[in-house]
Every structure is written in structure tokens, then in C-alpha cells.
Amino acid sequence: MSTNAGLFTIGQLAERCGLPARTIRFWSDAGLVPPAGRSAGGYRLYDAGSVARLELVRTLRELGLGLDVVEAVLSRSVTVSEVASAHVAALDAEIRTLRLRRAVLSTVAERANTIEETLLMHKLAQMSARERQQIIDDFVQYVVAGVDPDAPAMGIADSMRRLPADLPDDPAPEQVDAWIELGELVADEDFRRRVRAMAVAGRGADELEYGPDHHAVVEHAGEALAEGVAPGSAQARTVLDRIVAPDTTAAQRARILEQLETFVDARVERYWQLLAIVNGHPPQPAAVPSFEWLIDALRAHGGDRA
């Protein structure tokens, strides 16, 4: 029963609305549910409008809105629709973060990671898309600093920046692993210097002056590698002739070898594979082992056709 006609004490209001009296008192002290009046004894009294206002405050608080936002809604500084839109965006971001953390934890649970690896995974999972992209941008900027803007290396640099805007909402474990490995790779000083040297050299492995054809290397050198053909053997010389024309001069062969030694690197190939995985694409099969076999074969037989 109310103290006065249509008025309620905090205790009565608490019973009516199913809220603790201390919560109503706190909201009232914050100005969210001001009393409609006072009793003769100085106790706060609330009316039917207070009940409706209290229900709105409770609803907004249960939706996760802070007291300052609730106050703005009640004062009509912002609309409920505007607040809801902002919180939908915030919740979406939080959900993405939670899903990413879940993926990281799943990866940790499935592997015997060291403490250092786990800390790195957690750190990378907490990064924003912009922060993750910045790591790659810093690496690429180091690689191409001072390189001719029209050089082929600049196009390669643009490709090396191609991270997705964000990891998927529910990234696969291999995408999390790939991002972690990618972050470690671009932070490695030896790798950075190697890619920098390739950029300064100014020509890509696909632009070799005298060949060889990429597919021919993968097919013939790859087959020789799989069959265990030693690069210095007589059989390897036959394979080499299928890749590099027999009439190629010794000077030209030396140039091919020099270019291959400059641009063939397993870690660089791994970079492209990791970038593909992070972007949700299947990585290209490793071709570097075939090219390394070719390098060894050219070293052993390069001058044979002078």
C-alpha cells in the first residue's frame, strides 16, 4: 500500500518492480529516477511515472548501457534508436574479439605451446585490424625504402601488403597460426634484410633474363628431387638440359644462377603462403625446393655447355 494516494516509498517501489531497494536508491541518487515528493518524515516518494521510468532504466542497464548513456536517453539528448545502433556496433566488435580469442585458445589447447608462444598469440589476437596491418606496412616500407618507384619491386611490395581488413569472425585455427607465424617472420631482422636485398636487386624471379620457365623447373627438377637424383650426378645433367636450353652459354648460365641465388628463398615463399592462408585462400605448393635443386645442379654443371 502506498504512503499517500498513488505514491510509493522505496521499499514499496522495490517490491512492486522486483528490484533491490539499494539499487533504486542508487539510481535515484544519480538522478535517473527522481522522487515525486517527500513524506512528512522526509522519506522519498515515487509515483506511477517513477515506475515507468524505473522500468526503462532497468531495461537500458540490462542491455549494458552505462549510467551516463541512460541519463542521456532519459534527458532526450539522444534517442534510444541512436544508442541501440551504437551498441550494436560495439557488441559486434566485442563478438569478433571474443571469437578470435576463442580461436586462439583452441589453438593453444590443441598444441603444446610454450609460454612465450601463448603470450604472443594473445597479443596478436588483441590487435585491431589497423594494428595488424601496420606491422606489415612497416615491414614493406623498410623493404622498399629508397627503391625506384617504377621498379618491379614496388608492385611486389603492394602485393605484400594484402592483409584482409580483419580476420574472420570465426577464424580457422590455421588462419590464427598463419597470422602468428607471419608476425614472427616480418619481425625477423635476417628475413627483413633478405627481402630488402631482393627489392634493391630490382628484378623478380619471374623476370629472369634467360629463363628458366617456372613450370619446367617445378616439373623436371621437382621430379628429380622426388626421385632422389643428386644435383651433381650425370643423370642431373640430363634433367638440367630439359630446364635450361643446352645451347645456353656459360655466361648466360652464370647469370641465371646469380639471379636464382638472389631471388629464391624459402622464407619469402612462406610469406606468400601465409598471406594466402590469412586471406582464406589455399596456399600455392612449395616450389622453392625444386629451384634449390636447380641451383645446385647449375653450380655442378653450369660450365659444362660453354
N, C-alpha and C positions, 0 to 999 in steps of 0.2 A: 504494500500500500504506500502511496506517496505521502510525503510530509504535508504538502499543500496540494490543492487541486491541480492535477496534471504535472506535478513536479516530483523529481526523484532525487534521493540522496545518492552518493557514490555507491554505497552498498546496494541500494535498490537497483541502481542502473547496472551494476555488475551482475547481479542476479538475473536481471531481465535480458542482458546481452550475452551472458555466458563468458564474461571476461574477468580477470582478476581485478580487484579494486585498485591495487597498486599501479596496474597498467593504465587504468582510466585516470588516476590521479596524475601520473607522469605525463600523459598526453594533454591533460587539462593544464598542467603547469607549463607545458610547452606552447600553449595557446591554440592547440589543434581542436580541442573540444571545450570551449569556454563555458563556464556555468551560466545558466539563465538568471540566476539570482542567488540570494543567501537566505538561510533560515534565521530565525530570531537568535539562535545560538551561534550564528556565524558559519554554519556548515554550507558547503556548496550545494546548490540545487540545479537539476537539469530537467529540460522539458522534452517534448516529443521530437523537436528539431534536433536536440542534442543526440537523441537515439539514432536518428538517420545519419547525422554527421559522424557519430562514433562507428557506425557500421561501414561507412565509406573509408574512414581512417583504417579500420581493421582490414578491409579488403585490399587497400593500397599497400599496407605494410606486409600482408601475406604474399603480395606479388613481388616483394623485395624492394620496394621503393623506400628511400631514406626519408627521414623526417623533414628535411628541407624541401624535398620534392613534393611530399604530401602537403606541406604548407603552401607551396606554390599552386598546387591544384585547387586547394580549398579557397585560396585568395583569388582564384581565376587568373593568375598570372600566366599560366599555361593550361592547355586543355588536357583532359585525360587521354585523348587520342594522340596528342603530341608526345606525352610522356610514354604511352604504350609503344609508340613507334621507336623511340629512343631505346627503350628497354628491350624490345625485340632484337635490335641490332646488337646491344650489349650481351644479351643472352646467346645470340648466335656466335659471337666471338668467344664467349666462355665455353660454349659447347664444343667449338673447334679445338680450343685449348685442351679441354678435358679428353677429347677423343685422341688428340695427339699424345697426351701424357699416357693414356691407356695403351696406345701402340708402343710407346717407349717401354712401359712397364712389362708389356707382353714380351718384348724383345729381351729385356733383362731376365725375365722369368725363364725363358727358353734357352738362355745361353749362360755359360759360366763366365760372365763378365768380371773384369777387375773393378775395384772401387773407382779407379781413375776413369775407366770407360763409362761406368754408370753415371758419374758426375758430368762427364762431357755430354752424354745422351740427354740428361736432364737439362743442361744448359742450352743445348741446341733446340730442345723441344719448347723451351720458354721463349725463344726468339720470335720476334714478329717477322712477317714476310719481308719487310723492308730491311731488317737487320740481317736476315739470311742473305738477301740479295747483295747487301753491302759487302759481305765477306768476299763474294765472287767478284763484284765490281772492283774492289781494292786489289785483288789478285790480278785481274785483267789489266787494270791501269798500270800496275807495276811492270807487267809483261810488255806492254806496247809503248811505254814512256819513251818519247824521242824518236819513235819509228815513223817513217814517212807515212802520212795519212792515206796515200794512194797505194801503199804496199799491200800485197795479198794478205799479210798478217793481220791487217785491220778487219778484214772480213771474217777471218777466223776468230778474232777477238770478240766480234759481235756475237758469233755463234756460241762462244764460251760463256756468254752472259745469260744464256737462255734458261734460267730457272723459272719454274711456274710461279704465278703470283703468290701462291700459298700451297703448302702441302695439302693433300685431300683431307676432307673432314674425318675420314676414317682410313688413314694411310695403311698400306700393307706393311708388314714387318720389313720386307726387302727395301721399301722406299725409305723407311726410317734408317735402316742400316746404310743405305746408299748415301743419304744426306750426311750421316755422321762420318763416313769414310771420305766423302767429298770435302767436308770441312777440315778434316785432318790433312788431306792431300794438299789443298791450296795453302795451308799454313806451313807446309814443309819447305824450308828455305832451299834445299837442294832441288826440289821439284820446281820451285819458282825460278831459280836461276836457269834450269834446263829449258823451260818453256820460253824464258826471256831470250836465251841464246838462239832458239829456233826462230823466234819472231824477228830478231835482228838479222838473221841469215837471209830472210826476205823471200824465200821460196818454199812452197809446201811440198810435201812428199808426193802429191798427185801431179806436180808440175815438173817432174824430173826431166832434164834436158833430153836424155836419150832413152827414156823409159826406165824401168820395165813396166809392163802392164800389171795393174794391181791383181786382176783376176788370174793372170798367168802365174803370178807369184803364189797366190793362195792355193791354186790348183796343183801346180807341179812341185813347188818347194814344200807345200803342206803335205802332199802325198809322200814325198821323200822323207820328211820329218816323221810322219806316222809309221813309215816302214823302217825307220832307224838307219837311213842312209847317211853315212858320215859325210859332212861337207867337203872334206879333203880327199875323198875316195875318187877312183876313176868313174864309178857309177854316177857320182855327183856332177862330174863334168858334163855327162850326157844330159842330166836334168837341167844344168845351167844353160846349155845351148837351147833348150826349149823356152827359156825365160829371156835370155839376152842373146840377140842375133849373133851367130858365130863370127860374122864379119865385123863386129864392133871392135874398134881399135883398142889397144891397151890404154891409151889416154882417155878414151871415152869410158872405158870400164872403170878406170880410176876415178873419173868424175861421178859416175853412178854410185860407186862405193862411198865416196865422200858425202854425197847427198843423202844416201841411205843412213850413214852413220850419224848425220846431223839430225835427221827427222824421224828416225824410227826409235820409239821409246815406249816401253810397256806401260809406264805410269801415265803418259799422255793418252794412250789408247784407253786406259782405265778411266780417265777423266770423262771421256765421251760416253763410255758405257754407264758410268754412274749418273751422268746428266740425263741419259735416256731413261734410266730406272726411276729417278726422282720425278721425271715428267710423265711416268706411267707408260713408257714405251719399252718394247723388248730391246735389250742391247745387242749390238752387232757382235757376231762371233769374233773372238780374238784372232787378228791377222798378224800381229807382231811376231809371234814365234816363227811363222813362215818367212818373214822378212829377215829375222835374225839368222835363220838358216842360210838365206841367200847372201847375207853379208859375209858369213863365214866361208861360203863357197867362193865368193868373189875374192876374198883375201887369199884363198888357197889356189885359185885357178885364174885369177884376173889377168895375169900376163901371158897366159898360155896361147891366146889368139892374136898376139901382137902382129 
